[in-house]
Amino acid sequence: MIGAIAARFNSLSVLGQACAIVAAATIGADLLTLVFYAIFFSDRLLLDLLLTSLIVVAVAFPLSYFFMGRSARLVDLAAELDRANRLDDLTGLTNRRTFLVEARKLIAAAHESAGMLLFIDADHFKVINDRHGHAMGDAVLREVGAALKSCIAEADLAGRLGGEEFVVLLRGACHEKAALVCERLRRKVRAISGIVGLSGRDVTISIGVSKHQPGQDLDALLLAADRNLYVAKTSGRDRIVHADGKLAAA
């Protein structure tokens, strides 16, 4: 009961919380006034009830509004700090630390295979930064992050490891689903040049794919995907190297 009331109170705006506090204080003060004056001064009860209510409202409302406002700002600040601690500020994906922590949890909880892991690298990203500026490079990375989000399910885990490297854990996925996601992502990324106004160069990615095996830890899974990514990069880029070692050309 108390928990439900607290949850309802927390869902109110600052103004609503202040009004609720003032209303509770007024009711409490009036009840005490009722008891006191019913015993001693019943002839002045209505007038003193009115005066008590006015005094409580005049004193309690500004105080409660001030403190509830500060409390709301602290809640917002805590939420913002938590977001900054978990997410990459450029792409909105999970950051490296959060991805590694969450991926390890998912792998530890998996009874069989945890799914498919995609190790993704933006091709020739240094050239984009050098020739078109870091602002353009940031715009490209933001769009790669947006493309990633649009290609995976809510249950999947995607993160930016740093620089132009991204990683995705497709929970419970098979080879076929991973292949579809990779190809969809690769096509969306090729459209980024037009979105950000990058002339004379297509944005492309290389992807290394690995399948989680029962008992395999995250480090080994990442290493397997990284090896396949290396093959994709050395084979001409804009490539997908699947968990079975098969190369999907552009």
Secondary structure as the mmCIF struct_conf table of DSSP 4:
data_model
#
loop_
_struct_conf.conf_type_id
_struct_conf.id
_struct_conf.beg_label_comp_id
_struct_conf.beg_label_asym_id
_struct_conf.beg_label_seq_id
_struct_conf.end_label_comp_id
_struct_conf.end_label_asym_id
_struct_conf.end_label_seq_id
HELX_RH_AL_P HELX_RH_AL_P1 ILE A 2 ASN A 10
TURN_TY1_P TURN_TY1_P1 SER A 11 SER A 11
BEND BEND1 LEU A 12 LEU A 12
HELX_RH_AL_P HELX_RH_AL_P2 VAL A 14 ILE A 39
BEND BEND2 PHE A 40 PHE A 40
HELX_RH_3T_P HELX_RH_3T_P1 SER A 42 ARG A 44
HELX_RH_AL_P HELX_RH_AL_P3 LEU A 45 ARG A 86
STRN STRN1 LEU A 87 LEU A 87
TURN_TY1_P TURN_TY1_P2 ASP A 89 THR A 91
BEND BEND3 LEU A 93 LEU A 93
STRN STRN2 THR A 94 THR A 94
HELX_RH_AL_P HELX_RH_AL_P4 ARG A 96 ALA A 109
BEND BEND4 HIS A 111 GLU A 112
STRN STRN3 GLY A 115 ALA A 122
TURN_TY1_P TURN_TY1_P3 ASP A 123 HIS A 124
HELX_RH_AL_P HELX_RH_AL_P5 PHE A 125 HIS A 132
HELX_RH_AL_P HELX_RH_AL_P6 HIS A 134 CYS A 151
BEND BEND5 ILE A 152 ILE A 152
TURN_TY1_P TURN_TY1_P4 GLU A 154 ALA A 155
BEND BEND6 ASP A 156 ASP A 156
STRN STRN4 LEU A 157 GLY A 162
TURN_TY1_P TURN_TY1_P5 GLY A 163 GLU A 164
STRN STRN5 GLU A 165 ARG A 171
TURN_TY1_P TURN_TY1_P6 GLY A 172 GLY A 172
HELX_RH_AL_P HELX_RH_AL_P7 HIS A 175 ARG A 190
TURN_TY1_P TURN_TY1_P7 ALA A 191 ALA A 191
HELX_RH_AL_P HELX_RH_AL_P8 ILE A 192 VAL A 196
TURN_TY1_P TURN_TY1_P8 GLY A 197 GLY A 197
TURN_TY1_P TURN_TY1_P9 SER A 199 GLY A 200
STRN STRN6 ILE A 205 LYS A 211
HELX_LH_PP_P HELX_LH_PP_P1 HIS A 212 GLN A 213
TURN_TY1_P TURN_TY1_P10 PRO A 214 GLY A 215
HELX_RH_AL_P HELX_RH_AL_P9 LEU A 218 THR A 234
TURN_TY1_P TURN_TY1_P11 SER A 235 GLY A 236
BEND BEND7 ARG A 237 ASP A 238
STRN STRN7 ILE A 240 VAL A 241
TURN_TY1_P TURN_TY1_P12 ALA A 243 ASP A 244
BEND BEND8 GLY A 245 GLY A 245
STRN STRN8 LEU A 247 ALA A 248
#
